[in-house]
Amino acid sequence: MITAKHYKSHVMQYLTNILNGDAENFSKFDTHSLGVISKIKQCLEQCQNFAVEDSGRILNAGWGQLTNDAKLPFPAISIEYFNPDKTQLNKHFILATQLPNELQIYSFFALSNNQWHLSPISGVLSINKNIKKSYLNGDISHKTLIPWMMKELDSEIIDMITALSTIDMSVVLELMEALICRNVYIETLEKGEHKKKNERRIKQGKIPLYETKILVVNPAYKEIDKTDLGGTHASPRQHLRRGHIRRYATYSVWINNTVVGKAENGIITKSYDVKGETK
């Protein structure tokens, strides 16, 4: 299920308000902070936006094939998702940028009053070695973007936003892994409005809308690589096989949740918490 909708539009309005000087407490943003915000806004104006399943989970799989050669599908992307498990910070928006030797993550969050904020902390993951190992080893550094904001937020929120960049990094990596699969492709969920229509919306006090993409799995994709991976599954008991990435020698495909095996050989009952299931 994809709950997130038009998060990018709201974030862009938030950034525009700051740069126009009409955001609350605007005077607290120093020249450096305004420069950072201006660059982020420029990047968001040009990058492709993705909406992903609630909780940010895409394929429920690890990042087994992500190496230092893995890259974002574009120089920069934005991702929006809703996290139903959180009572605060449940609306997430990410800007991910690809640099020569690192991935940088800028996180945005909405508080309970639906007011968006740029996290004063960005996450940086070095990609001069295997990305999966780097992430799992905790090789994520954090840069302070807006120092004064750290003093304004209470300790609970600070702890949450510090963890936020690490969580959002995981969402970005999972999207990258999904795009490795041959049967996963990009589809337009919602087309951006024409420039003149958006200009009209702005004059009417409405926020502009941006084109949004989603990832779609083609379940009819025919597997052609019959490489023997070893093991045996002769006449298994019937059970639910959780969705997973099937990796071959030269490529990967995503396999949806499915019931396999023969009922006459017995039935295995499993309880799965399958989040972000792709249908």
Helices and strands as residue ranges (DSSP letters): H 7-20, G 26-28, H 31-46, E 48-51, G 54-56, E 76-82, E 91-99, E 102-110, E 116-126, H 131-136, E 140-144, H 147-152, H 155-178, E 184-190, H 195-203, E 212-217, E 237-241, E 244-247, E 252-255, E 258-260, E 262-267
